[in-house]
Amino acid sequence: MVLRVTLDVNVWVNHYLALSKGRRGSAAQLLVRACFAGYCRMAPIQPVISHAMLDTLQDVLMRLRHLAAIAEAARNAVEACATDGILGQAPHLVLGGGVLPMMDLEDAGVLDTAISGNADLLITNNMIDFAPGTKSDLDVEVVRSDVNRKVDVVMLRNARLPHGLAIASVFAAKAWLIDGVLPPTGVLDRFRPSPPVAEEPSSAHRP
């Protein structure tokens, strides 16, 4: 079973920003590395992305002068990551994106991509944009808040996603995909390890 993951553009950007500063091992970097590798501690990974998201990534990197030189190469690497993923599927192109009830059209486009690509998990640095509130009117259930009482895991229900879509902060997702921490009950349940099966006692030990 393959875990379909959409990394928000801000996660990809944070990865390249950290690299440019010589950093290693940030949450964003570890998640991106898992997507490039095609596996994590939960399951094999298939990245799900759209051409619109690739365009946004390249535009953002171009605006950051110290990253402008690698903007096209970064875009190509991320596109290849999805195209040559474990499922061998090209990036999902969402036509007329941004139809979901969100104030930010870019966020709506990311969410449309995740839904169109049948993603299991969307990872973002901007949880506030996907949580219930003034920025969106999504059918989401808050699953958990962090120690600062900020929402860090929600579940979105959509008719096109039979198992729903988990939306999580980079720190929550890193704990699950990299550190091996189990998600809260009801989140990515299909990817939980099966409980050990009790062995039948041998005939020599039966009463």
Residue pairs with C-beta under 8 A, 6 or more apart in sequence:
1 43
1 190
1 191
2 43
2 44
2 45
2 46
2 86
2 87
3 40
3 42
3 43
3 44
3 45
3 46
3 120
3 121
3 177
3 188
3 191
4 45
4 46
4 48
4 117
4 118
4 119
4 120
4 121
5 35
5 45
5 46
5 47
5 48
5 119
5 120
5 121
5 122
5 123
5 177
6 47
6 48
6 49
6 110
6 113
6 114
6 117
6 119
6 121
6 122
6 123
7 31
7 32
7 35
7 47
7 49
7 123
8 110
8 122
8 123
8 124
8 125
8 126
9 53
9 56
9 57
9 60
9 106
9 110
10 124
10 125
10 126
11 28
11 31
11 32
11 123
11 124
11 125
11 170
12 28
12 32
12 57
12 74
12 78
13 57
13 60
13 61
14 26
14 28
14 29
14 125
14 170
15 26
15 28
15 29
15 31
15 32
16 61
16 67
16 70
16 74
17 64
17 67
18 24
18 26
18 28
18 29
19 29
20 66
20 67
23 29
27 170
27 171
27 173
27 174
28 125
28 170
30 174
30 178
31 123
31 170
31 173
31 174
31 177
31 178
34 40
34 45
34 177
34 178
35 45
35 47
35 81
36 77
36 81
37 45
38 44
38 45
38 46
38 85
38 86
39 45
39 86
40 177
40 178
41 176
41 177
41 178
41 179
41 180
42 176
42 177
42 188
42 191
43 191
44 86
45 85
45 86
45 177
46 82
46 85
46 86
46 87
46 89
47 78
47 81
47 82
47 85
48 82
48 91
48 92
48 113
48 114
48 117
48 118
48 119
49 78
49 79
49 82
49 91
49 92
49 113
49 117
50 91
50 92
50 93
50 94
50 97
50 109
50 112
50 113
50 116
50 117
51 91
51 93
52 93
52 94
52 97
52 109
52 113
53 91
53 109
53 110
53 113
54 75
54 78
54 79
54 91
55 75
56 106
57 74
57 75
57 78
58 71
58 72
58 74
58 75
59 71
61 67
61 68
61 70
61 71
61 74
61 75
62 68
62 71
67 74
79 91
82 89
82 90
82 91
83 89
83 90
83 91
92 113
92 116
92 117
94 109
94 112
94 113
94 116
97 105
97 108
97 109
97 112
97 113
98 105
98 106
98 108
98 109
98 112
99 108
99 112
100 108
100 111
100 112
100 136
100 138
101 108
101 136
101 137
101 138
102 108
102 111
102 129
102 135
102 136
102 137
102 138
103 129
103 134
103 135
103 136
104 129
104 135
107 126
107 129
107 130
107 135
107 136
110 122
110 124
111 122
111 130
111 138
111 156
113 119
114 122
114 165
115 158
115 160
115 161
115 165
116 160
118 160
118 161
119 165
120 163
120 165
120 166
120 188
120 190
120 191
121 165
121 166
121 167
121 168
121 173
121 188
122 130
122 165
122 166
122 167
122 168
123 167
123 168
123 169
123 170
123 173
124 130
124 167
124 168
124 169
124 170
125 169
125 170
127 150
127 151
127 152
127 154
127 167
127 168
127 169
128 135
128 150
128 151
129 135
129 136
130 136
130 138
130 140
130 154
130 156
130 167
131 140
131 142
131 151
131 154
132 138
132 140
132 142
132 154
138 156
139 156
139 157
139 158
140 154
140 155
140 156
140 157
140 167
141 154
141 155
141 157
142 151
142 153
142 154
143 153
143 154
143 155
143 166
143 184
143 186
143 187
144 151
144 152
144 153
144 172
144 184
145 151
145 152
146 152
146 169
146 171
146 172
152 168
152 169
152 171
152 172
153 166
153 167
153 168
153 169
153 172
153 183
153 184
153 187
154 166
154 167
154 168
155 164
155 165
155 166
155 167
155 186
155 187
156 164
156 165
156 166
156 167
157 164
158 164
158 165
163 189
163 190
166 183
166 187
166 188
168 176
168 187
172 183
175 181
176 182
176 183
176 188
182 192
183 192
